[in-house]
Amino acid sequence: MMKNRQTLMRIAYLECFSGISGDMFLGALVDAGVPSELLVRTVEALGVDARLEISRVDRSGISATKVDVIAAGEKELPREEFWEKEALSTQQSALSPSTSSPATHTHEHSHSHDHGHTHSHAHNHTHSHSHAHEHHHRGLKEIKEIINKAAISETAKARAIRIFEALGAAEAKVHNSSIEKIHFHEVGAIDAIVDITCAAVGSEALDVDEIICSPLNVGGGSVVCAHGTFPIPAPATLELLRHAPVYSGEIQKELVTPTGAAIVSVLASRFAGFPKMRPSRTGYGAGTRDFKGHPNVVRLTIGETSEEHTAAFPEEPITILEANIDDMSPQVFGYVMDQALHQGALDVFATPVQMKKNRPGILLSVVCHPEDEQKLTRLIFAETTTLGVRMREEKRARLARRHVTVNTRWGEVRMKLAGVNGSISNYAPEYEDCRRIAEERRVPLKSVMQEAMKVYLEESHGKG
């Protein structure tokens, strides 16, 4: 009997019973069948000073894949080990004879390691000794440029940037700063760029309709960061997981890193217990530590589930920003809307309203991810005449989305596919791809869009 594929949905379930970090997620992807060569090529495409070491390890009796990022010749370390190493290096530097003259400098910067901590602060101090190594920093703008230049899919680029923006927004909120002022320590930035971009590319390669995540074991105790000792989970990690179910188990160590939290906050459509599914592949990604009697791994299970066993519409948190405006030129609205979309808004629209004293006005509404709330609020204040912005958190149900590429007579066009439970209900060509081809090949835009739709329907019917 032929299986009705329209009623099946391919899903991935991520079990974080020992937390999650960027390298653990990459190990689980490889162990579940994502080609390691794909991740190696991704690192090469980024053009950063990094490489991957992939090996098989044992974690309390569980065989797992370990992925280590070697950035600038350094291997990632757990946070407390990294700061112990930094403290020792500083002490040794202070005790050694200095050949450099004292230097006073003031700067504002931040540091990030998956094992370390991203932070933003200003300080003024005098150095009477030389550092064992210089600290360089990368801002979010520079990191976006690195990702956008990489030879990876546009979907993976967008995912990677969203994860980095979530991480930066969490740190900015914790430190009462702006996301533009958050900078990542050079080595830590390379670690994070590799972890996050490979996570985006690898999750796309899974070819699943939905990623579901379990409640997360965040660990316990305290952790030493650049700003001092904090209880676990660390502030940025907790901010990233504010919509996720978390708990603390018997292991009194930091189990969820900021990078791991950022990855699941973006890639997971929802948090739930193990779903009803028919498993086909299972992968285990190992952490660096090896706890006695506790497998320090994250498990990724791939399988299919039928429509009757699946939540029809996965939900995600969103933020709504609104402002009533009655004293601004209508010409400005188009510019504001374009800028908001360019800065990450999910949707922007204007609604005619009747305001006090019977004045006609416009209600400006911006829909965005929670992590983009602050920067888009700043945009509204900077570019409009409003004196106040209302904000509220809501949920939205969304169809599972993915892209496929079709080859038209004029070039490649990405098709956006959306549906539920494996059934495609909406499909449309990417406007920007079609517009680019129309301008380059001097053909009508509608002809390019029609051709893309025709090719997609012919190919999809042929596969059916």
VENLINRA-V86235 format. One record per residue. N is the residue number from 0. RES is the residue in three letters. PHI is phi in degrees with one decimal (* if undefined). D_FIRST is the distance of its C-alpha to the first C-alpha in Angstrom with 1 decimal. Layout:
BEGIN
<<N/RES/PHI/D_FIRST> <N/RES/PHI/D_FIRST>>
END
This chain:
BEGIN
<<0/MET/*/0.0> <1/MET/-73.5/3.8> <2/LYS/-76.3/6.4> <3/ASN/-82.5/9.2> <4/ARG/-70.2/12.0> <5/GLN/-67.9/14.6> <6/THR/-98.0/14.7> <7/LEU/-107.6/15.4> <8/MET/-127.7/18.9> <9/ARG/-89.9/20.2> <10/ILE/-128.7/23.4> <11/ALA/-124.7/26.3> <12/TYR/-116.7/28.4> <13/LEU/-105.7/32.0> <14/GLU/-104.4/33.9> <15/CYS/-108.4/37.6> <16/PHE/-72.8/39.0> <17/SER/-125.9/41.6> <18/GLY/73.3/42.1> <19/ILE/-160.3/41.2> <20/SER/-135.4/43.1> <21/GLY/-60.5/42.3> <22/ASP/-69.6/42.2> <23/MET/-65.2/40.0> <24/PHE/-65.1/37.4> <25/LEU/-63.8/37.5> <26/GLY/-61.5/37.2> <27/ALA/-65.8/34.0> <28/LEU/-60.5/32.5> <29/VAL/-63.9/33.3> <30/ASP/-65.0/32.1> <31/ALA/-88.2/28.8> <32/GLY/119.5/28.3> <33/VAL/-69.3/30.4> <34/PRO/-59.2/32.4> <35/SER/-62.2/36.0> <36/GLU/-62.7/37.1> <37/LEU/-64.1/36.0> <38/LEU/-69.8/38.3> <39/VAL/-62.2/41.1> <40/ARG/-65.2/40.9> <41/THR/-63.1/41.0> <42/VAL/-61.7/44.2> <43/GLU/-62.8/45.7> <44/ALA/-68.1/44.8> <45/LEU/-71.9/46.7> <46/GLY/69.7/49.9> <47/VAL/-106.6/51.3> <48/ASP/-81.0/53.0> <49/ALA/-155.7/50.1> <50/ARG/-151.0/47.7> <51/LEU/-108.0/44.9> <52/GLU/-115.2/45.1> <53/ILE/-117.5/41.8> <54/SER/-147.2/41.9> <55/ARG/-97.9/40.3> <56/VAL/-135.3/42.2> <57/ASP/-112.5/42.2> <58/ARG/-124.2/42.5> <59/SER/53.9/43.4> <60/GLY/92.4/41.0> <61/ILE/-103.1/38.1> <62/SER/-78.8/37.5> <63/ALA/-142.3/37.2> <64/THR/-94.6/37.8> <65/LYS/-110.2/41.2> <66/VAL/-112.8/41.9> <67/ASP/-109.0/45.6> <68/VAL/-95.5/47.1> <69/ILE/-99.4/50.4> <70/ALA/-108.9/52.3> <71/ALA/51.9/55.7> <72/GLY/79.7/55.8> <73/GLU/-113.7/55.2> <74/LYS/-91.1/52.2> <75/GLU/-57.3/51.0> <76/LEU/-123.8/52.6> <77/PRO/-57.5/52.0> <78/ARG/-52.6/54.2> <79/GLU/-66.0/57.0> <80/GLU/-68.7/57.3> <81/PHE/-63.0/57.6> <82/TRP/-71.8/60.4> <83/GLU/-63.5/62.2> <84/LYS/-64.6/62.1> <85/GLU/-63.1/63.4> <86/ALA/-63.3/66.2> <87/LEU/-63.8/67.2> <88/SER/-62.5/67.3> <89/THR/-65.4/69.5> <90/GLN/-62.9/71.8> <91/GLN/-63.7/72.3> <92/SER/-65.8/72.9> <93/ALA/-68.7/75.5> <94/LEU/-82.1/77.3> <95/SER/-79.9/77.4> <96/PRO/-60.3/80.3> <97/SER/-99.3/79.5> <98/THR/-103.3/80.5> <99/SER/-100.8/79.4> <100/SER/-81.6/81.5> <101/PRO/-58.6/80.5> <102/ALA/-138.7/78.4> <103/THR/-109.1/77.7> <104/HIS/-149.8/74.7> <105/THR/-121.3/72.8> <106/HIS/-155.6/69.2> <107/GLU/-118.1/66.1> <108/HIS/-159.0/62.9> <109/SER/-150.1/60.1> <110/HIS/-122.2/58.3> <111/SER/-142.7/54.6> <112/HIS/-134.2/53.0> <113/ASP/-61.7/49.7> <114/HIS/-89.5/51.9> <115/GLY/-102.7/54.8> <116/HIS/-157.0/55.4> <117/THR/-89.8/55.5> <118/HIS/-152.5/58.6> <119/SER/-124.4/60.9> <120/HIS/-159.0/64.6> <121/ALA/-114.5/68.0> <122/HIS/-151.2/70.8> <123/ASN/-131.4/74.1> <124/HIS/-147.4/75.4> <125/THR/-111.1/77.6> <126/HIS/-99.8/76.5> <127/SER/-110.6/79.2> <128/HIS/-144.4/76.9> <129/SER/-93.0/74.2> <130/HIS/-74.0/70.6> <131/ALA/-65.8/68.8> <132/HIS/-151.4/66.3> <133/GLU/-81.5/66.1> <134/HIS/-107.3/63.6> <135/HIS/-113.3/61.9> <136/HIS/-135.9/59.6> <137/ARG/-124.7/56.9> <138/GLY/-88.4/56.3> <139/LEU/-62.9/53.0> <140/LYS/-61.2/53.9> <141/GLU/-67.0/54.3> <142/ILE/-65.0/51.1> <143/LYS/-61.1/49.2> <144/GLU/-63.2/50.8> <145/ILE/-61.9/49.7> <146/ILE/-66.3/46.1> <147/ASN/-66.0/46.2> <148/LYS/-81.6/47.6> <149/ALA/-69.7/44.9> <150/ALA/-83.5/42.4> <151/ILE/-129.0/39.3> <152/SER/-67.5/37.0> <153/GLU/-64.0/38.5> <154/THR/-64.0/36.0> <155/ALA/-65.3/37.0> <156/LYS/-59.3/40.6> <157/ALA/-62.6/40.3> <158/ARG/-63.7/38.6> <159/ALA/-61.5/41.3> <160/ILE/-66.1/44.1> <161/ARG/-61.4/42.8> <162/ILE/-66.1/42.8> <163/PHE/-63.7/46.4> <164/GLU/-64.5/47.5> <165/ALA/-63.2/46.3> <166/LEU/-64.0/48.1> <167/GLY/-65.6/51.3> <168/ALA/-65.8/51.2> <169/ALA/-64.3/51.1> <170/GLU/-65.1/54.0> <171/ALA/-62.8/55.9> <172/LYS/-67.3/55.6> <173/VAL/-61.8/56.7> <174/HIS/-99.5/59.7> <175/ASN/52.9/60.6> <176/SER/-121.8/60.3> <177/SER/-113.2/58.3> <178/ILE/-63.5/55.2> <179/GLU/-69.5/57.3> <180/LYS/-91.2/59.8> <181/ILE/-77.8/57.2> <182/HIS/-123.1/57.5> <183/PHE/-113.7/55.7> <184/HIS/-53.3/57.6> <185/GLU/-46.8/57.1> <186/VAL/-66.3/55.4> <187/GLY/-62.6/53.5> <188/ALA/-64.6/52.4> <189/ILE/-62.6/51.1> <190/ASP/-52.1/49.1> <191/ALA/-66.9/47.7> <192/ILE/-59.3/47.0> <193/VAL/-66.4/45.0> <194/ASP/-56.1/43.1> <195/ILE/-72.0/42.3> <196/THR/-67.9/41.4> <197/CYS/-65.3/39.2> <198/ALA/-63.7/37.5> <199/ALA/-67.3/36.8> <200/VAL/-67.0/35.5> <201/GLY/-65.8/33.5> <202/SER/-66.9/31.8> <203/GLU/-67.4/30.8> <204/ALA/-67.5/29.4> <205/LEU/-62.0/27.1> <206/ASP/56.2/25.2> <207/VAL/-110.7/24.4> <208/ASP/-82.0/24.5> <209/GLU/-158.2/26.9> <210/ILE/-110.7/29.2> <211/ILE/-111.5/30.2> <212/CYS/-121.0/33.3> <213/SER/-76.5/34.6> <214/PRO/-56.3/38.2> <215/LEU/-107.5/40.6> <216/ASN/-82.7/43.1> <217/VAL/-86.2/46.1> <218/GLY/88.9/48.3> <219/GLY/-164.6/51.9> <220/GLY/84.2/55.6> <221/SER/-137.9/57.1> <222/VAL/-138.7/56.9> <223/VAL/-88.6/59.7> <224/CYS/-119.3/59.3> <225/ALA/-62.4/61.7> <226/HIS/-91.0/63.0> <227/GLY/128.0/63.5> <228/THR/-97.4/61.6> <229/PHE/-124.8/58.9> <230/PRO/-70.5/56.8> <231/ILE/-91.0/53.1> <232/PRO/-75.9/51.0> <233/ALA/-62.8/53.2> <234/PRO/-52.6/54.0> <235/ALA/-66.0/51.8> <236/THR/-62.1/48.8> <237/LEU/-64.3/49.3> <238/GLU/-63.3/49.6> <239/LEU/-66.3/46.3> <240/LEU/-101.7/44.5> <241/ARG/-68.9/46.2> <242/HIS/-108.0/42.8> <243/ALA/-112.4/41.1> <244/PRO/-78.1/41.3> <245/VAL/-128.4/43.5> <246/TYR/-154.9/45.2> <247/SER/-116.8/47.6> <248/GLY/-102.9/46.9> <249/GLU/-77.0/49.1> <250/ILE/-77.3/49.4> <251/GLN/-96.6/52.5> <252/LYS/-139.3/51.7> <253/GLU/-73.6/50.3> <254/LEU/-104.2/46.5> <255/VAL/-107.3/45.4> <256/THR/-88.7/47.2> <257/PRO/-57.2/47.8> <258/THR/-65.9/45.5> <259/GLY/-60.6/42.7> <260/ALA/-64.0/43.3> <261/ALA/-64.7/43.3> <262/ILE/-61.9/40.0> <263/VAL/-71.4/38.1> <264/SER/-64.8/40.0> <265/VAL/-96.8/38.6> <266/LEU/-79.6/35.2> <267/ALA/-79.8/34.0> <268/SER/-79.6/32.8> <269/ARG/-163.8/33.5> <270/PHE/-116.8/34.6> <271/ALA/-162.2/32.8> <272/GLY/-73.8/31.8> <273/PHE/-57.4/28.8> <274/PRO/-78.1/25.8> <275/LYS/-72.5/22.6> <276/MET/-157.5/20.3> <277/ARG/-104.9/18.1> <278/PRO/-65.7/20.7> <279/SER/-121.2/20.1> <280/ARG/-140.8/23.8> <281/THR/-134.5/27.2> <282/GLY/-131.5/30.6> <283/TYR/-118.3/34.1> <284/GLY/-108.8/37.0> <285/ALA/-91.1/40.5> <286/GLY/-86.2/43.6> <287/THR/-72.1/47.1> <288/ARG/-76.2/48.4> <289/ASP/-125.1/47.5> <290/PHE/-85.2/48.1> <291/LYS/-70.2/48.7> <292/GLY/74.6/46.0> <293/HIS/-141.8/44.1> <294/PRO/-64.4/41.5> <295/ASN/-85.9/42.6> <296/VAL/-138.9/39.2> <297/VAL/-113.3/36.7> <298/ARG/-110.0/33.0> <299/LEU/-120.7/30.2> <300/THR/-114.4/26.6> <301/ILE/-107.5/23.8> <302/GLY/-170.8/20.4> <303/GLU/-119.3/17.9> <304/THR/-133.9/18.3> <305/SER/-85.2/16.6> <306/GLU/-57.6/18.7> <307/GLU/-68.5/19.9> <308/HIS/-103.5/21.4> <309/THR/-117.4/23.2> <310/ALA/-62.3/26.6> <311/ALA/-63.0/26.0> <312/PHE/-132.8/29.1> <313/PRO/-57.3/30.7> <314/GLU/-112.9/34.5> <315/GLU/-145.0/37.3> <316/PRO/-75.5/41.1> <317/ILE/-137.4/43.1> <318/THR/-118.0/46.8> <319/ILE/-109.4/48.4> <320/LEU/-108.8/51.8> <321/GLU/-136.6/53.9> <322/ALA/-149.2/57.4> <323/ASN/-91.8/59.4> <324/ILE/-133.4/61.5> <325/ASP/-134.4/64.1> <326/ASP/-134.6/66.6> <327/MET/-130.1/64.7> <328/SER/-61.8/64.4> <329/PRO/-58.8/61.1> <330/GLN/-63.9/61.0> <331/VAL/-74.6/60.4> <332/PHE/-59.7/57.2> <333/GLY/-60.4/55.2> <334/TYR/-65.3/56.5> <335/VAL/-61.5/55.8> <336/MET/-63.8/52.2> <337/ASP/-62.3/51.6> <338/GLN/-65.0/53.2> <339/ALA/-63.2/51.2> <340/LEU/-65.3/47.9> <341/HIS/-63.6/49.2> <342/GLN/-92.7/50.0> <343/GLY/109.3/46.6> <344/ALA/-62.0/46.4> <345/LEU/-78.4/42.9> <346/ASP/-161.2/44.4> <347/VAL/-140.2/47.9> <348/PHE/-153.1/49.1> <349/ALA/-121.3/52.4> <350/THR/-122.6/53.0> <351/PRO/-63.6/56.2> <352/VAL/-136.6/58.1> <353/GLN/-103.6/61.4> <354/MET/-99.7/63.4> <355/LYS/-61.2/66.6> <356/LYS/60.2/69.6> <357/ASN/60.0/67.2> <358/ARG/-82.9/66.6> <359/PRO/-73.1/63.4> <360/GLY/-146.7/61.4> <361/ILE/-127.0/58.1> <362/LEU/-95.2/55.7> <363/LEU/-89.0/54.2> <364/SER/-121.5/50.9> <365/VAL/-125.5/49.3> <366/VAL/-103.0/45.9> <367/CYS/-151.0/45.5> <368/HIS/-70.7/44.3> <369/PRO/-53.2/46.7> <370/GLU/-70.6/47.9> <371/ASP/-98.5/49.1> <372/GLU/-58.2/51.2> <373/GLN/-66.2/54.6> <374/LYS/-67.7/54.6> <375/LEU/-75.6/53.4> <376/THR/-64.0/56.0> <377/ARG/-61.2/58.6> <378/LEU/-61.5/57.4> <379/ILE/-62.3/57.9> <380/PHE/-65.3/61.4> <381/ALA/-73.7/62.4> <382/GLU/-105.0/61.2> <383/THR/-121.3/61.8> <384/THR/-96.5/64.8> <385/THR/-66.6/63.1> <386/LEU/-105.7/64.9> <387/GLY/-157.7/62.0> <388/VAL/-125.9/58.2> <389/ARG/-86.2/56.1> <390/MET/-141.6/53.1> <391/ARG/-149.6/50.5> <392/GLU/-97.8/47.2> <393/GLU/-136.2/44.1> <394/LYS/-116.0/40.3> <395/ARG/-132.7/37.8> <396/ALA/-86.7/34.1> <397/ARG/-137.9/32.4> <398/LEU/-75.1/29.1> <399/ALA/-63.5/27.7> <400/ARG/-127.1/29.1> <401/ARG/-158.1/28.9> <402/HIS/-120.1/30.1> <403/VAL/-129.4/28.7> <404/THR/-109.5/31.1> <405/VAL/-115.8/31.0> <406/ASN/-102.8/33.5> <407/THR/-89.0/35.5> <408/ARG/-66.2/38.2> <409/TRP/-105.7/40.7> <410/GLY/143.4/39.1> <411/GLU/-78.8/36.6> <412/VAL/-133.6/35.7> <413/ARG/-81.8/33.8> <414/MET/-106.6/31.3> <415/LYS/-86.6/31.2> <416/LEU/-115.0/27.7> <417/ALA/-139.1/27.5> <418/GLY/-173.6/24.8> <419/VAL/-139.4/23.5> <420/ASN/56.8/20.5> <421/GLY/85.2/19.2> <422/SER/-96.2/19.6> <423/ILE/-79.8/22.4> <424/SER/-107.6/24.9> <425/ASN/-137.3/28.0> <426/TYR/-150.6/28.9> <427/ALA/-159.5/32.3> <428/PRO/-74.1/34.3> <429/GLU/-66.8/36.9> <430/TYR/-59.1/40.2> <431/GLU/-63.2/42.4> <432/ASP/-62.6/40.5> <433/CYS/-67.0/40.7> <434/ARG/-64.7/44.4> <435/ARG/-60.0/45.3> <436/ILE/-64.6/43.8> <437/ALA/-60.3/45.5> <438/GLU/-72.4/48.8> <439/GLU/-71.4/48.6> <440/ARG/-97.6/47.4> <441/ARG/55.0/49.4> <442/VAL/-124.7/46.5> <443/PRO/-60.3/45.8> <444/LEU/-57.7/43.9> <445/LYS/-64.7/41.7> <446/SER/-69.1/40.8> <447/VAL/-64.5/39.6> <448/MET/-65.2/37.5> <449/GLN/-64.9/36.0> <450/GLU/-63.9/35.3> <451/ALA/-62.4/33.5> <452/MET/-62.4/31.3> <453/LYS/-62.2/30.6> <454/VAL/-64.7/29.6> <455/TYR/-61.4/27.4> <456/LEU/-64.2/25.5> <457/GLU/-64.2/25.1> <458/GLU/-69.7/23.9> <459/SER/-69.3/21.4> <460/HIS/-69.8/20.0> <461/GLY/-64.9/19.9> <462/LYS/-73.6/17.9> <463/GLY/-71.2/15.4>>
END
